[in-house]
Structure formats: structure tokens, C-alpha cells
């Protein structure tokens, strides 16, 4: 119990320090609409491996990796890039995904959140929201760049969601404000389940 409390406190302190440097950039209004991602509907989604933090069997923090190709042939994937853990828009977005996660599960879909925040910050963010799906760290920015959603000026991933079918093909891409509500992604996943 004490280890869990220490882990939780450490995660919150780290997240608060990261939030101070990232949240302002993530919430700043854009002068022009962002460019579309380089990965388009109908293309194969670039494979990746990204870390997340969990509590191991021994009660201590443990890093694990999620790989997109692990879901191929089994599940659809909603890959939701967001700018910054703990920022208001991202908090609302990930909370809505958690609220509807059961419906995604029913449609044979796994949700993966992704930001350039550290694994520790994302773990604290997920813990605060009670999120049960994995929020992955792209601290190297390689994944965001491979999908064409990294904002080089703001140093964050632009808010973009990719709905990827079980064959690994991008079926839908949602950006910016339309992406804040997971309803469209949920509708797309329901259609994918029907097409199976």
C-alpha cells in the first residue's frame, strides 16, 4: 500500500512539472489549421512499439510495451494522439474515451492513447482519470512523426485519431475539434464490426 502511495505521489509531482512546460503550448490557439497527417485513409498504419507504465505483480512500477502489430488479425485499434497530459482538452477527451470504452470493446476495438509526454506523466494522467486503456509514451517523437502528426513548433503531437482495422489499414482519420468526441470513432468501429 505504501509503495502504491509513493508511486502515485511521484507520478503526480513529475506530471505537474511536465504540465507547466507543455500545457501552455498545447492549448495555444493556432493561427491556421494544422496540416493533415501524412498517413491517410486506406494506407497501412505504420507499426510501432511504445511504452506504458503499470504496477507489476510485486506492487512496483513496471514498464511494458504495446505494439500495434500485436493486434493485427485480432482487433481494431483506435489510436488517439493528444497534445499533453493534464491539459483541459486532453483530460476531457481521454475521460470520454474511458466512458465509452465498453462500447469500443463490444465492437472488437482496443483504445490506445498516445502523447509525447513521459511514461511516468501518462501513468499519472491515466491514474487521475481512472482510465483502464493504455496511454502510451512517444517521448522520442518518432511515432508522431511517422504518422505525420508531430508539431515541430509546439513540440507536441497534434490531436488526431486513427481508426485502424484488424488488417492494419487506416479506415478513418479525425483531427482537432471533431476528434475531441469519440462518437465518430465509435461509429466507425461499429461499421468495421459489421463488415467483418
N, C-alpha and C positions, 0 to 999 in steps of 0.2 A: 504494500500500500504506500509506504514511504517512497519507494523507487518511482512509483507512478506519479506521486505528487511532485517529486523533484524533476522528473521528466517534463511534466506539464508546465511547471514554473519556468524551467529553462527554455522550453519551446515558446512560451508567451513572451519572455524577455527578448529572445532572439527575433521573434516576429515583430515586436514593437520597434526594434531598432531598424529592421529592414523596411518596415512600413514607412518610417519617416523619410527614407530616401527614395522610395518608389511610388508611393501613393499619389504624390503631387503630380508626377509625370503621367501616371496612368489616368488621372481624372481631368487633365487639361483638355480644353476643347480644341478640336482640330480645325485648322483653317480650311482645309479641303478634305473631301472624303478620302479615306485610305485606298491605296491601290488594291486590286483584287489579289487573292493568293495565287501563287504560281501553280498549285495543284488544283486542277479543275474537275468538275463532274465528268464521270466516265473514265477517268485515269486511275491507275493503280495507286493506292496510298503508299507513300514511302514507309518502309519498315523502320522501326526504332526500338530501342530499349531505354527505358527511363526508370529512375529510382523513386521509391516512396519509402516512408518510414512507418514501421509497425511495432507493436510490442511483441517481443519473442516469447517463446514458451517459458523462458526463465524470468519473465517480467521486465526484461531490459529492452531498450530500443534496438531494433534490428532493421538494417536496410534490405529491401527486396527490390527486384527489378520486374517491370511489366514490359512485355514485348508484344508489339502489335501482331506479329505473325503467329503468336500463340493462340489467337482467336480465330485464325483463318480456318474455314471449313466447319466452324462450330457456332460462332456468334457474330451478330452485327456489332459494330462499335460506334459510339458517339464520342468523338474526340473533341473536347471543348477547351480551346486555348482561351486563357483570360489574362488580363494585364498584371494584376497584383493582388496577392492575398490580403485580406482585411480591408480592401478599398470598398466603398459602398456598393458600386455596381456589381463587382465580382462577388461580394457577400450575398447580395440578392440573387444573382444568377445561380451560384452553387447551391444555395438554400432551395431554390425552385427545382433544381435537378434532384436534390435529395427528396423533396416532397413527392416527386413523380417517379422516383426510382423503381418502385414496384411495377408501374405500368411499362417501363422500359424492360424490366426483367420478363414480364409477361410476353413481350414482343421479341424475346430471344436476343436482347441487346445489353451490352455492358457499357457503362459510362466511364470515361476516363477524363478527368480534369487535367489541365496542363498549364503551368506557368513557368517563367524563368526564375521564380523565387527558389530559395534553397529547399532541400528536402525537409529540413527542420521547420522552416516557416510554413510550408504547405501542411505539414503534420499538425502544427499548432492551429492552423486555419481550419483544417478538417475536424479537429477535436472540438474547437469552439462551436462549429456549426452542427456537430453530430453527424457529419457526412460519413456514410458507410461505403461509398465507392472510392476508388483510389485517385488521389490528386498527386500527379507526377511532377517531378522537377526536371526542367530543361535548363539548368543553371549554365550549361555550356553554350546555350542558344542554338545548337546545331539542328535540333528537331524543328524549332520555329523557323529557322532559315530554310530547311529542306521543304517545308510546306509553304514558304513564301509569306509568312505572317509576322516576321520579326520587324519591329520598328527600330531602325538604326539610330534615329534621333532620340526617341523616348526610352530606348533600351528595354522595351517590354514586348511581349507577344501581343499582337492586335487581337481583339475579341473576335474569334472566328470559330465556328463549329463545323466539323466534317462528319457527315453520316456515311459510314463505310460499311458495305455489306459483308456477308460472311465469306465472299470470294476475295475480299481485299480491295474492292473497287469503290471509289467515292461516288455516292449516289446523290448527295445534296451538300451544298456549302451555304452556311448562313453567316452573315457578318454584322458587326456593330449592334445597333439597337434591335434589329429583328432577332438577334441571337440571344438577347437577354432573357427571353421567354422560351423554355424548352418545348413548348407545344408543337411548333413546326417540326422539330427533330423527332418528337414522339409520333406525329402523324406519318412522317417518312418511314420510321421503323415499323409502324403498323402495316404500311403498304408492303414493306420488304417481307414481313412475315407472311402476308397473303400470297405473294408471288412465289415464294419458296418452291 
